[in-house]
Amino acid sequence: MKRVIALSLALFSGMAAAKDLPAIPADCAKSVADLGYCSAVQAPTFKGPIDMQFFVVVDKSNYPTVTSIINRYLAFDYWPEFSKSTSTDSLLFSKSARMPSFDKDQRTIYPHYYDYRLKSPIGYIKVRGLTHNYLVQPYTNAVMSLEFVAQTAGPQTVPAGEKPLDGLEGVKFQTGAVHAIDCANGSVSFCSADQFLLVYTTNLQPDIDLLPKVAAASIQSGIESLLVGMLFNDVQIPAGALVLKD
């Protein structure tokens, strides 16, 4: 049933130690039981970057492989439809597009161009930028991990018809990661062997002149609308739009 919100494989050294996933909040099990996901936010009182983590449980009957989950995330052209499907106005896209991928430093980069407005207590905040997404060595207990970083300086590649972009607009910086965990490994107590856990993390600092805790609430609502629409709602993606192969 459709849900409504009330509310980036790289080559790597086999010797490198796997990074750890973020700690799961103590109350996550209850939230997952009620909503299918939970989130945690750390924001300074007066000034500084915001950290967010989202933990989403999905059924293997809907996503039979971790590749199918990450492909859903990489379907950048469909992000506006994901967000719109939750019937909220927290996040409004003017444009979202997957730009041509390319190889750099022995990695394949999947660039994402976006132009959106984020609802806040002072009105909508406009954000426009290009983020590089790339697969990395899976974090501890993850089957697949992808990291991303917004490009903050210099001319950026934009879709035809979009105005030139120099650096990043509306946000000072943003980095993060997406991980897919097979619950069959027993590392997560509140999901079962027939489920996957998707973990989304991000660290960012908006340009907006709002207290971080106020800005964080707006950003959290926007990300929740995107992830719920992406993973729970029936937005069809053509097979030709998928990036990764099983």
C-alpha positions in Angstrom: 0.0 0.0 0.0 1.3 3.5 -0.8 2.7 5.3 2.2 2.2 8.9 2.9 4.5 10.8 5.2 3.0 12.7 8.1 5.8 14.3 8.6 27.7 6.7 -4.8 31.9 -1.4 -7.6 35.1 0.5 -7.0 38.5 -1.2 -7.0 40.0 -1.1 -3.6 43.0 -2.6 -1.7 42.1 -5.9 0.0 44.4 -4.8 2.9 42.2 -1.8 3.8 40.2 -2.1 7.0 36.5 -1.9 6.6 34.8 1.2 8.1 32.2 0.8 10.7 28.5 1.6 10.2 26.9 4.2 12.5 25.3 3.0 15.8 21.6 2.2 15.5 19.5 4.3 17.9 18.0 2.4 20.9 14.4 3.2 19.9 14.9 2.2 16.3 13.1 -1.1 16.6 9.8 0.5 17.7 10.0 3.1 14.9 10.7 0.4 12.3 7.8 -1.6 13.5 5.5 1.5 13.2 6.9 3.2 10.1 9.4 0.9 8.5 12.3 3.2 9.3 14.0 5.3 12.0 16.3 8.3 12.0 18.8 10.1 14.2 20.0 13.7 14.0 22.9 15.4 15.7 23.0 19.2 15.4 25.0 21.7 17.3 23.2 24.4 19.3 24.4 27.5 17.5 26.7 26.8 14.5 28.2 23.9 12.6 27.5 20.8 10.5 24.5 18.5 10.9 24.8 14.7 11.0 21.9 12.5 10.1 21.4 8.7 9.9 18.4 6.9 8.5 17.7 3.2 8.9 15.1 1.7 6.5 14.0 -2.0 6.5 12.7 -3.4 3.2 11.5 -6.9 2.3 13.4 -9.1 -0.1 10.1 -9.8 -1.9 10.3 -6.3 -3.1 14.1 -6.0 -3.4 15.6 -9.4 -4.0 19.2 -8.2 -4.1 21.3 -5.4 -2.6 22.0 -4.2 -6.1 18.2 -3.7 -6.7 18.2 -1.4 -3.6 21.3 0.6 -4.6 19.9 0.9 -8.2 16.8 2.5 -6.7 18.9 5.1 -5.0 21.0 5.7 -8.2 17.8 6.4 -10.2 18.3 10.1 -9.9 16.0 11.0 -12.7 13.1 9.6 -10.6 13.9 11.4 -7.3 11.2 14.0 -8.0 8.6 11.2 -8.4 9.8 9.5 -5.2 9.3 12.6 -3.2 6.1 13.5 -4.8 4.6 10.1 -4.1 4.6 10.8 -0.4 2.1 13.6 -0.8 4.2 16.1 1.1 5.7 19.5 0.2 8.8 19.1 2.3 11.0 18.6 -0.8 10.2 20.0 -4.2 12.4 19.3 -7.2 12.8 21.5 -10.2 15.3 19.1 -11.7 17.1 15.8 -10.8 19.2 14.0 -13.4 21.8 11.3 -13.5 24.7 12.7 -15.6 27.0 10.5 -17.6 29.3 8.3 -15.4 33.0 8.4 -15.8 36.1 6.7 -14.2 38.4 8.5 -11.8 41.1 7.2 -9.5 40.1 3.6 -10.3 36.4 4.3 -9.5 33.3 4.8 -11.5 31.7 8.0 -10.6 27.9 8.4 -10.9 27.2 12.1 -10.9 23.8 13.5 -9.7 22.6 17.0 -10.7 19.8 18.4 -8.6 17.9 21.6 -8.2 15.3 21.5 -5.4 13.6 23.6 -2.8 13.5 22.5 0.9 10.6 23.7 3.1 11.8 25.5 6.3 10.3 27.8 8.9 11.5 30.8 6.9 10.1 29.6 3.6 11.6 27.4 0.9 15.4 27.1 0.6 16.8 26.6 -2.8 19.7 24.0 -3.2 21.5 23.3 -6.5 24.5 21.2 -7.1 26.3 18.2 -8.5 27.2 15.2 -6.2 29.7 12.4 -7.1 28.5 8.9 -6.0 30.9 5.9 -6.1 31.0 2.4 -4.7 33.6 1.6 -2.0 34.7 -1.4 0.0 31.6 -2.4 2.0 31.5 -1.2 5.6 31.5 -3.8 8.4 28.4 -6.0 8.1 27.3 -4.3 4.8 27.1 -6.2 1.5 27.4 -3.0 -0.6 28.4 0.6 0.3 28.3 3.7 -1.7 29.8 7.1 -0.7 28.9 10.5 -2.1 30.3 14.0 -1.9 28.9 17.3 -3.3 31.2 19.2 -5.5 31.8 22.6 -3.8 34.1 24.5 -6.2 34.5 25.2 -9.9 32.3 24.8 -13.0 30.1 21.7 -12.8 28.5 19.6 -15.5 24.8 20.3 -15.8 22.0 19.0 -18.0 21.2 20.7 -21.3 19.0 23.8 -20.7 20.1 24.3 -17.1 22.0 27.5 -16.2 25.7 27.2 -15.5 26.7 26.0 -12.0 29.8 27.1 -10.2 30.4 25.1 -7.1 27.4 24.4 -4.8 24.4 26.6 -4.1 22.4 26.6 -0.8 24.8 24.2 1.0 28.4 24.8 2.1 29.2 21.1 1.8 27.6 17.7 1.9 29.1 14.2 2.2 27.5 10.9 3.1 27.1 7.2 2.4 24.4 4.5 1.6 24.8 0.9 2.8 22.8 -2.2 2.2 22.9 -4.9 4.9 21.5 -8.4 4.6 19.5 -9.0 7.8 20.2 -12.8 7.3 23.7 -12.1 8.8 22.1 -11.5 12.2 23.8 -8.2 12.9 20.5 -6.3 13.3 18.1 -7.5 15.9 14.9 -5.9 14.5 14.9 -7.2 11.0 14.6 -10.8 9.7 16.4 -13.0 7.2 13.9 -12.1 4.5 14.7 -8.4 4.8 17.5 -5.9 4.0 18.4 -2.8 6.0 19.3 0.3 4.1 21.5 2.8 6.0 21.7 6.4 4.7 24.1 8.9 6.4 24.9 12.5 5.6 27.0 15.3 7.0 26.2 18.8 5.7 26.0 22.5 6.5 23.4 24.7 4.9 24.0 28.3 3.8 20.8 29.3 5.5 20.9 31.6 8.5 19.0 29.2 10.8 20.0 27.5 14.1 21.3 24.1 13.2 18.6 22.3 15.1 15.9 24.2 13.3 17.5 23.6 9.9 18.0 19.9 10.8 14.3 19.4 11.2 13.6 20.7 7.7 16.3 18.6 6.2 15.2 15.5 8.0 11.6 15.9 6.7 12.9 16.3 3.2 15.1 13.2 3.3 12.4 11.1 4.9 10.0 12.0 2.1 12.6 11.0 -0.5 13.6 7.7 1.1 10.0 6.6 1.9 8.9 7.4 -1.7 12.0 5.7 -3.0 11.7 2.4 -1.1 8.1 2.0 -0.1 6.0 3.6 -2.9 5.2 2.0 -6.2 7.2 4.3 -8.6 8.1 2.3 -11.6 11.7 2.5 -13.0 12.4 1.1 -16.5 15.0 -1.6 -16.6 17.0 0.6 -19.0 17.4 3.2 -16.3 19.2 0.9 -13.9 22.9 1.5 -13.4 24.4 -1.6 -11.7 24.2 -5.2 -12.8 23.7 -8.2 -10.4 
